[in-house]
Amino acid sequence: MSLTTRCPNCGTAFRVQPAQLSARGGKVRCGRCANVFDGVAALVQEGSATSESAAPLPEAEPSPQLGLFESAKKLPPLPATGAAANEDAAVPQFLDEPARPRRLAWGFATLLALVVLAAQAALYFRAYLVALVPDSRPYLVSACAYLGCEMRLPRDIKLIQIESSELKQYPSGNGVVQLDAAFRNTSTLTQEFPVLMLTLTDAADEILARRAIAPQQYLQPADPKVIRSGVPGASVVNVRLFFDNSQLRAIGYRIALVYPPA
């Protein structure tokens, strides 16, 4: 049985099937003005008016968007009536819901973002990662060679503490003074050797000279392999330096450990 419903917006009438109306709870879209309306509430009888004041019903025309709304001669037989008809009826094309993003695509994009984030974190904390997992060093070295970064040991100056220091005249005299100091790596991880900052002061604690002393200068012997291997975890480094104080005549001193900017 073919029914006729009229768009309340533009007044165009269309032929519909009961199964098509039940597919979306009676909601249909006008093929002419694209207005969505209740097709059941807008049902009219052909050849009659909906009210005394309503205009005569024009000849029902097929929807320009839907092949199912063609003349009754071309319509296929109606499916079984009842609940089964409502469940099995084909959904009109213009009432189809927009396709949802595929979960597989979203899952792949999420996984890719997590992999990129993990790679960035591994490169940023590469020094600590190598200290914790030494077997990861070859892979991170290769990544740094490709990305142009530098593979270094951890550099946390808060974990390097000065345990003792002393400045005294060298027994031979001639203005030579001797500096003895010791610092400890309080971390369990190997740290890069820091730079020793030595400041010499006069009796009024005014600065006379300041010098940055690299590991190559305060380590004896200055073995490059030892320097590259870093300060082992929970170890102490002893430093002994000699310098000429005959011109400065420094009385006091201050020392500090720093890491230069990477």
HUZIFEN-V924324 format. One record per pair of residues at least 12 apart in sequence whose C-alpha atoms are under 10 Angstrom apart, sorted by the first residue. I is the first residue (numbers start at 1). J is the second residue. D is the distance in whole Angstrom. If there is no record, write none. Layout:
i=I j=J d=D
i=I j=J d=D
This chain:
i=1 j=16 d=9
i=1 j=17 d=7
i=1 j=18 d=8
i=1 j=72 d=9
i=1 j=77 d=10
i=1 j=78 d=8
i=2 j=14 d=10
i=2 j=15 d=6
i=2 j=16 d=6
i=2 j=17 d=5
i=2 j=18 d=8
i=2 j=69 d=10
i=2 j=71 d=9
i=2 j=72 d=7
i=2 j=75 d=9
i=2 j=78 d=10
i=3 j=15 d=6
i=3 j=16 d=5
i=3 j=17 d=6
i=3 j=18 d=7
i=3 j=21 d=10
i=3 j=39 d=10
i=3 j=40 d=10
i=3 j=43 d=7
i=3 j=44 d=8
i=3 j=45 d=8
i=3 j=46 d=8
i=3 j=60 d=10
i=4 j=16 d=6
i=4 j=17 d=9
i=4 j=39 d=9
i=4 j=40 d=9
i=4 j=42 d=9
i=4 j=43 d=6
i=4 j=44 d=6
i=4 j=45 d=7
i=4 j=46 d=7
i=4 j=59 d=10
i=4 j=60 d=7
i=4 j=61 d=9
i=5 j=21 d=10
i=5 j=28 d=9
i=5 j=30 d=10
i=5 j=37 d=10
i=5 j=38 d=9
i=5 j=39 d=6
i=5 j=40 d=7
i=5 j=41 d=8
i=5 j=42 d=5
i=5 j=43 d=4
i=5 j=44 d=6
i=5 j=45 d=8
i=5 j=46 d=9
i=5 j=60 d=9
i=6 j=30 d=9
i=6 j=37 d=9
i=6 j=38 d=10
i=6 j=39 d=7
i=6 j=40 d=10
i=6 j=41 d=9
i=6 j=42 d=6
i=6 j=43 d=6
i=6 j=44 d=7
i=6 j=57 d=9
i=6 j=58 d=10
i=6 j=60 d=9
i=7 j=28 d=9
i=7 j=29 d=8
i=7 j=30 d=6
i=7 j=31 d=9
i=7 j=32 d=9
i=7 j=33 d=9
i=7 j=34 d=9
i=7 j=35 d=7
i=7 j=36 d=8
i=7 j=37 d=7
i=7 j=38 d=9
i=7 j=39 d=8
i=7 j=42 d=7
i=7 j=43 d=9
i=8 j=30 d=9
i=8 j=35 d=9
i=8 j=36 d=9
i=8 j=37 d=8
i=8 j=38 d=9
i=8 j=39 d=10
i=8 j=42 d=7
i=9 j=30 d=9
i=9 j=32 d=10
i=9 j=33 d=8
i=9 j=34 d=9
i=9 j=35 d=7
i=9 j=36 d=9
i=9 j=37 d=9
i=10 j=30 d=9
i=10 j=32 d=8
i=10 j=33 d=7
i=10 j=34 d=10
i=10 j=35 d=9
i=11 j=30 d=10
i=11 j=32 d=10
i=11 j=33 d=10
i=11 j=55 d=9
i=11 j=57 d=9
i=11 j=58 d=9
i=12 j=30 d=8
i=12 j=31 d=9
i=12 j=32 d=8
i=12 j=33 d=9
i=12 j=57 d=9
i=12 j=58 d=8
i=12 j=59 d=9
i=12 j=60 d=7
i=12 j=61 d=8
i=12 j=62 d=10
i=12 j=63 d=9
i=13 j=30 d=9
i=13 j=31 d=10
i=13 j=32 d=10
i=13 j=42 d=9
i=13 j=43 d=9
i=13 j=44 d=9
i=13 j=46 d=10
i=13 j=57 d=8
i=13 j=58 d=7
i=13 j=59 d=7
i=13 j=60 d=5
i=13 j=61 d=6
i=13 j=62 d=8
i=13 j=63 d=9
i=14 j=30 d=8
i=14 j=31 d=9
i=14 j=39 d=10
i=14 j=43 d=10
i=14 j=58 d=10
i=14 j=59 d=9
i=14 j=60 d=5
i=14 j=61 d=5
i=14 j=62 d=6
i=14 j=63 d=6
i=14 j=64 d=10
i=14 j=69 d=7
i=14 j=70 d=9
i=15 j=43 d=10
i=15 j=59 d=10
i=15 j=60 d=6
i=15 j=61 d=7
i=15 j=62 d=6
i=15 j=63 d=8
i=15 j=68 d=9
i=15 j=69 d=6
i=15 j=70 d=8
i=15 j=71 d=8
i=15 j=72 d=9
i=16 j=28 d=10
i=16 j=39 d=9
i=16 j=43 d=10
i=16 j=60 d=10
i=16 j=62 d=9
i=16 j=63 d=9
i=16 j=68 d=8
i=16 j=69 d=6
i=16 j=70 d=9
i=16 j=71 d=10
i=16 j=72 d=10
i=17 j=68 d=9
i=17 j=69 d=8
i=17 j=72 d=10
i=17 j=75 d=9
i=17 j=78 d=8
i=17 j=89 d=10
i=18 j=40 d=9
i=18 j=78 d=9
i=18 j=81 d=9
i=18 j=85 d=9
i=18 j=86 d=9
i=18 j=89 d=9
i=19 j=78 d=8
i=19 j=79 d=8
i=19 j=80 d=10
i=19 j=81 d=8
i=19 j=82 d=10
i=19 j=84 d=10
i=19 j=85 d=6
i=19 j=86 d=6
i=19 j=87 d=9
i=19 j=88 d=9
i=19 j=89 d=6
i=19 j=90 d=8
i=19 j=91 d=9
i=19 j=92 d=10
i=20 j=39 d=10
i=20 j=68 d=9
i=20 j=69 d=10
i=20 j=85 d=10
i=20 j=86 d=8
i=20 j=89 d=7
i=20 j=90 d=7
i=20 j=91 d=7
i=20 j=92 d=7
i=20 j=95 d=10
i=21 j=38 d=9
i=21 j=39 d=7
i=21 j=40 d=7
i=21 j=86 d=9
i=21 j=89 d=10
i=21 j=91 d=9
i=21 j=92 d=9
i=22 j=39 d=10
i=22 j=40 d=9
i=22 j=83 d=10
i=22 j=85 d=9
i=22 j=86 d=6
i=22 j=87 d=9
i=22 j=89 d=8
i=22 j=91 d=9
i=23 j=85 d=9
i=23 j=86 d=6
i=23 j=87 d=8
i=23 j=88 d=9
i=23 j=89 d=7
i=23 j=90 d=7
i=23 j=91 d=6
i=23 j=92 d=8
i=23 j=95 d=9
i=24 j=38 d=10
i=24 j=39 d=10
i=24 j=86 d=9
i=24 j=91 d=8
i=24 j=92 d=9
i=24 j=95 d=8
i=24 j=96 d=9
i=25 j=38 d=8
i=25 j=39 d=9
i=25 j=40 d=9
i=25 j=86 d=10
i=26 j=38 d=5
i=26 j=39 d=5
i=26 j=40 d=5
i=26 j=41 d=8
i=26 j=42 d=10
i=27 j=39 d=6
i=27 j=40 d=8
i=27 j=41 d=10
i=27 j=95 d=8
i=28 j=40 d=9
i=28 j=92 d=9
i=28 j=94 d=8
i=28 j=95 d=7
i=29 j=63 d=9
i=29 j=65 d=10
i=29 j=92 d=10
i=29 j=94 d=7
i=29 j=95 d=7
i=30 j=63 d=7
i=30 j=64 d=9
i=30 j=65 d=9
i=30 j=94 d=9
i=31 j=62 d=9
i=31 j=63 d=5
i=31 j=64 d=6
i=31 j=65 d=6
i=31 j=66 d=8
i=31 j=94 d=8
i=32 j=63 d=7
i=32 j=64 d=7
i=32 j=65 d=8
i=34 j=65 d=10
i=34 j=94 d=9
i=36 j=95 d=9
i=44 j=57 d=8
i=45 j=57 d=9
i=46 j=58 d=9
i=46 j=59 d=8
i=46 j=60 d=8
i=47 j=59 d=9
i=65 j=92 d=9
i=65 j=93 d=8
i=65 j=94 d=7
i=66 j=92 d=7
i=66 j=93 d=7
i=66 j=94 d=7
i=67 j=92 d=9
i=67 j=93 d=9
i=68 j=90 d=10
i=68 j=92 d=8
i=68 j=93 d=9
i=69 j=92 d=9
i=119 j=143 d=10
i=122 j=136 d=10
i=122 j=140 d=8
i=123 j=140 d=7
i=123 j=141 d=10
i=123 j=143 d=8
i=123 j=144 d=8
i=123 j=147 d=10
i=123 j=149 d=9
i=123 j=150 d=10
i=123 j=151 d=9
i=124 j=149 d=10
i=125 j=154 d=9
i=126 j=140 d=7
i=126 j=141 d=9
i=126 j=144 d=10
i=126 j=150 d=10
i=126 j=151 d=7
i=126 j=152 d=8
i=126 j=153 d=9
i=126 j=154 d=9
i=127 j=140 d=9
i=127 j=150 d=10
i=127 j=151 d=7
i=127 j=152 d=6
i=127 j=153 d=5
i=127 j=154 d=5
i=127 j=155 d=8
i=127 j=190 d=10
i=127 j=191 d=9
i=127 j=192 d=10
i=128 j=152 d=9
i=128 j=153 d=7
i=128 j=154 d=6
i=128 j=155 d=9
i=128 j=189 d=8
i=128 j=190 d=9
i=128 j=191 d=9
i=129 j=153 d=10
i=129 j=154 d=9
i=130 j=151 d=9
i=130 j=152 d=9
i=130 j=153 d=8
i=130 j=154 d=9
i=130 j=189 d=10
i=130 j=190 d=10
i=131 j=153 d=8
i=131 j=154 d=8
i=131 j=188 d=9
i=131 j=189 d=6
i=131 j=190 d=7
i=131 j=191 d=9
i=132 j=188 d=10
i=132 j=189 d=7
i=132 j=190 d=9
i=137 j=151 d=9
i=150 j=262 d=9
i=152 j=191 d=9
i=152 j=192 d=8
i=152 j=228 d=9
i=152 j=229 d=10
i=152 j=230 d=10
i=152 j=262 d=9
i=153 j=189 d=9
i=153 j=190 d=7
i=153 j=191 d=6
i=153 j=192 d=5
i=153 j=193 d=9
i=153 j=228 d=8
i=153 j=229 d=8
i=153 j=230 d=7
i=153 j=231 d=9
i=154 j=189 d=8
i=154 j=190 d=7
i=154 j=191 d=5
i=154 j=192 d=6
i=154 j=193 d=10
i=154 j=230 d=9
i=154 j=231 d=10
i=155 j=190 d=9
i=155 j=191 d=6
i=155 j=192 d=6
i=155 j=193 d=8
i=155 j=194 d=8
i=155 j=230 d=10
i=155 j=258 d=9
i=155 j=259 d=7
i=155 j=260 d=10
i=155 j=262 d=10
i=156 j=185 d=10
i=156 j=187 d=9
i=156 j=191 d=7
i=156 j=192 d=8
i=156 j=194 d=9
i=156 j=258 d=9
i=156 j=259 d=8
i=157 j=185 d=9
i=157 j=191 d=9
i=157 j=192 d=9
i=157 j=193 d=10
i=157 j=194 d=8
i=157 j=257 d=7
i=157 j=258 d=6
i=157 j=259 d=7
i=158 j=185 d=9
i=158 j=186 d=9
i=158 j=187 d=9
i=158 j=257 d=9
i=158 j=258 d=10
i=159 j=184 d=8
i=159 j=185 d=6
i=159 j=186 d=5
i=159 j=187 d=6
i=159 j=188 d=10
i=159 j=189 d=10
i=159 j=191 d=9
i=159 j=233 d=10
i=159 j=234 d=10
i=160 j=183 d=7
i=160 j=184 d=6
i=160 j=185 d=5
i=160 j=186 d=6
i=160 j=187 d=8
i=160 j=191 d=8
i=160 j=192 d=10
i=160 j=193 d=9
i=160 j=194 d=8
i=160 j=231 d=9
i=160 j=233 d=10
i=160 j=234 d=10
i=160 j=235 d=10
i=160 j=236 d=10
i=160 j=257 d=8
i=160 j=258 d=9
i=161 j=182 d=9
i=161 j=183 d=5
i=161 j=184 d=5
i=161 j=185 d=7
i=161 j=186 d=7
i=161 j=236 d=9
i=161 j=256 d=9
i=161 j=257 d=8
i=162 j=181 d=8
i=162 j=182 d=6
i=162 j=183 d=4
i=162 j=184 d=6
i=162 j=185 d=9
i=162 j=236 d=9
i=162 j=237 d=9
i=162 j=255 d=9
i=162 j=256 d=8
i=162 j=257 d=8
i=163 j=181 d=8
i=163 j=182 d=6
i=163 j=183 d=5
i=163 j=184 d=7
i=163 j=236 d=9
i=163 j=237 d=10
i=163 j=238 d=10
i=164 j=180 d=8
i=164 j=181 d=5
i=164 j=182 d=5
i=164 j=183 d=7
i=164 j=184 d=10
i=164 j=238 d=9
i=165 j=179 d=7
i=165 j=180 d=5
i=165 j=181 d=4
i=165 j=182 d=6
i=165 j=183 d=9
i=165 j=238 d=10
i=165 j=239 d=9
i=165 j=240 d=10
i=165 j=253 d=10
i=165 j=254 d=9
i=165 j=255 d=8
i=166 j=178 d=8
i=166 j=179 d=6
i=166 j=180 d=5
i=166 j=181 d=6
i=166 j=182 d=10
i=166 j=240 d=10
i=166 j=253 d=9
i=166 j=254 d=10
i=167 j=179 d=5
i=167 j=180 d=7
i=167 j=181 d=9
i=167 j=240 d=10
i=167 j=241 d=9
i=167 j=242 d=10
i=167 j=251 d=9
i=167 j=252 d=8
i=167 j=253 d=8
i=167 j=254 d=10
i=168 j=180 d=9
i=168 j=242 d=10
i=168 j=251 d=10
i=168 j=252 d=10
i=169 j=242 d=9
i=169 j=245 d=9
i=170 j=242 d=8
i=170 j=243 d=9
i=170 j=244 d=10
i=173 j=246 d=10
i=174 j=244 d=8
i=174 j=245 d=9
i=174 j=246 d=7
i=175 j=243 d=8
i=175 j=244 d=6
i=175 j=245 d=5
i=175 j=246 d=4
i=175 j=247 d=8
i=175 j=248 d=9
i=175 j=249 d=8
i=176 j=242 d=7
i=176 j=243 d=6
i=176 j=244 d=5
i=176 j=245 d=6
i=176 j=246 d=7
i=177 j=241 d=8
i=177 j=242 d=6
i=177 j=243 d=6
i=177 j=244 d=6
i=177 j=245 d=6
i=177 j=246 d=9
i=177 j=249 d=10
i=177 j=250 d=10
i=178 j=240 d=7
i=178 j=241 d=6
i=178 j=242 d=5
i=178 j=243 d=7
i=178 j=244 d=9
i=178 j=245 d=10
i=179 j=198 d=10
i=179 j=239 d=8
i=179 j=240 d=6
i=179 j=241 d=5
i=179 j=242 d=6
i=179 j=243 d=8
i=179 j=253 d=10
i=180 j=238 d=8
i=180 j=239 d=6
i=180 j=240 d=5
i=180 j=241 d=7
i=180 j=242 d=9
i=181 j=237 d=8
i=181 j=238 d=6
i=181 j=239 d=5
i=181 j=240 d=7
i=181 j=241 d=9
i=181 j=255 d=9
i=182 j=236 d=7
i=182 j=237 d=6
i=182 j=238 d=4
i=182 j=239 d=6
i=182 j=240 d=9
i=183 j=235 d=9
i=183 j=236 d=6
i=183 j=237 d=5
i=183 j=238 d=7
i=183 j=239 d=8
i=183 j=257 d=9
i=184 j=231 d=9
i=184 j=232 d=9
i=184 j=233 d=9
i=184 j=234 d=7
i=184 j=235 d=6
i=184 j=236 d=4
i=184 j=237 d=6
i=184 j=238 d=9
i=185 j=231 d=7
i=185 j=232 d=7
i=185 j=233 d=6
i=185 j=234 d=5
i=185 j=235 d=6
i=185 j=236 d=6
i=185 j=237 d=8
i=186 j=232 d=10
i=186 j=233 d=7
i=186 j=234 d=5
i=186 j=235 d=7
i=186 j=236 d=9
i=187 j=231 d=10
i=187 j=232 d=9
i=187 j=233 d=5
i=187 j=234 d=6
i=187 j=235 d=9
i=188 j=232 d=8
i=188 j=233 d=4
i=188 j=234 d=6
i=188 j=235 d=9
i=189 j=230 d=10
i=189 j=231 d=9
i=189 j=232 d=7
i=189 j=233 d=5
i=189 j=234 d=8
i=190 j=229 d=8
i=190 j=230 d=6
i=190 j=231 d=5
i=190 j=232 d=4
i=190 j=233 d=5
i=190 j=234 d=9
i=190 j=235 d=9
i=191 j=229 d=9
i=191 j=230 d=5
i=191 j=231 d=5
i=191 j=232 d=7
i=191 j=233 d=7
i=192 j=215 d=10
i=192 j=227 d=8
i=192 j=228 d=8
i=192 j=229 d=8
i=192 j=230 d=5
i=192 j=231 d=6
i=192 j=232 d=9
i=192 j=259 d=9
i=193 j=214 d=9
i=193 j=215 d=6
i=193 j=216 d=10
i=193 j=219 d=10
i=193 j=226 d=10
i=193 j=227 d=7
i=193 j=228 d=8
i=193 j=229 d=9
i=193 j=230 d=5
i=193 j=231 d=6
i=193 j=232 d=10
i=193 j=237 d=10
i=193 j=257 d=9
i=193 j=258 d=9
i=193 j=259 d=8
i=194 j=213 d=9
i=194 j=214 d=7
i=194 j=215 d=7
i=194 j=230 d=9
i=194 j=231 d=9
i=194 j=256 d=10
i=194 j=257 d=6
i=194 j=258 d=6
i=194 j=259 d=5
i=194 j=260 d=8
i=195 j=212 d=7
i=195 j=213 d=6
i=195 j=214 d=5
i=195 j=215 d=6
i=195 j=216 d=10
i=195 j=217 d=10
i=195 j=218 d=9
i=195 j=256 d=8
i=195 j=257 d=6
i=195 j=258 d=5
i=195 j=259 d=6
i=195 j=260 d=7
i=196 j=211 d=8
i=196 j=212 d=6
i=196 j=213 d=5
i=196 j=214 d=6
i=196 j=215 d=8
i=196 j=217 d=10
i=196 j=218 d=8
i=196 j=239 d=10
i=196 j=255 d=7
i=196 j=256 d=6
i=196 j=257 d=5
i=196 j=258 d=7
i=196 j=259 d=9
i=197 j=210 d=7
i=197 j=211 d=6
i=197 j=212 d=5
i=197 j=213 d=6
i=197 j=214 d=9
i=197 j=254 d=8
i=197 j=255 d=5
i=197 j=256 d=5
i=197 j=257 d=6
i=197 j=258 d=7
i=198 j=210 d=6
i=198 j=211 d=5
i=198 j=212 d=6
i=198 j=213 d=7
i=198 j=253 d=7
i=198 j=254 d=6
i=198 j=255 d=5
i=198 j=256 d=7
i=198 j=257 d=9
i=199 j=211 d=7
i=199 j=212 d=9
i=199 j=250 d=10
i=199 j=252 d=8
i=199 j=253 d=5
i=199 j=254 d=5
i=199 j=255 d=6
i=199 j=256 d=9
i=200 j=245 d=10
i=200 j=248 d=9
i=200 j=249 d=9
i=200 j=250 d=6
i=200 j=251 d=7
i=200 j=252 d=6
i=200 j=253 d=4
i=200 j=254 d=7
i=200 j=255 d=9
i=201 j=248 d=9
i=201 j=249 d=9
i=201 j=250 d=5
i=201 j=251 d=6
i=201 j=252 d=5
i=201 j=253 d=5
i=201 j=254 d=8
i=202 j=248 d=9
i=202 j=249 d=7
i=202 j=250 d=5
i=202 j=251 d=5
i=202 j=252 d=6
i=202 j=253 d=8
i=203 j=249 d=10
i=203 j=250 d=8
i=203 j=251 d=6
i=203 j=252 d=7
i=204 j=251 d=9
i=204 j=252 d=9
i=205 j=250 d=9
i=205 j=251 d=8
i=205 j=252 d=7
i=205 j=253 d=8
i=205 j=254 d=10
i=206 j=250 d=10
i=206 j=251 d=10
i=206 j=252 d=9
i=206 j=253 d=10
i=207 j=250 d=9
i=207 j=252 d=9
i=207 j=253 d=9
i=207 j=254 d=10
i=208 j=248 d=7
i=208 j=249 d=9
i=208 j=250 d=7
i=208 j=251 d=10
i=208 j=252 d=10
i=208 j=253 d=9
i=209 j=248 d=8
i=209 j=250 d=9
i=209 j=253 d=9
i=210 j=253 d=9
i=210 j=254 d=9
i=210 j=255 d=10
i=211 j=255 d=10
i=212 j=255 d=10
i=212 j=256 d=10
i=212 j=257 d=9
i=212 j=258 d=9
i=212 j=260 d=10
i=213 j=241 d=10
i=213 j=257 d=10
i=215 j=227 d=7
i=215 j=239 d=10
i=217 j=239 d=10
i=217 j=241 d=9
i=218 j=238 d=9
i=218 j=239 d=6
i=218 j=240 d=7
i=218 j=241 d=7
i=218 j=242 d=10
i=219 j=237 d=9
i=219 j=238 d=8
i=219 j=239 d=7
i=219 j=240 d=8
i=219 j=241 d=9
i=220 j=238 d=9
i=220 j=239 d=8
i=220 j=240 d=8
i=220 j=241 d=10
